[in-house]
């Protein structure tokens, strides 16, 4: 069961994430772990650093917040790694972030599909494993 340390900054859980760009180059970033966000999101600046452009988009993306809707685009990253787990050919949305943001993206609930996630604030550790349960129908 992989375990990883996290830090809390202004109440947000920050975790290391490695993302591969379109030319198979990998870079390490700091992301907010946000299971309330359905899709993993890269800042447009991070996407650009990795070598993605809006022309790489597979489709548009729309994020709704209390401030309104924001349009972006979806790209497929060859690989993303965090907390001891990897996903290949993983769709992420690219959206504008505040230029002063101290993170490169949000690690969303889609990264944890079919996983068990335990966040221990007392120890500052996150434990991620495959889920053994079967979700009840909605």
Secondary structure, DSSP 8 states (H G I E B T S, - for coil): -EEEE-EEETTEEEEEEEEE-TTS-EEEEEEEEETTSSS-EEEHHHHHHHT--GGG-SEEEEEEETTEEEEEEEEEEEEEEETTEEEEEEEEEEE---TT-S-SEEEEGGGGTTEEEEEETTTTEEEEEE--S-----
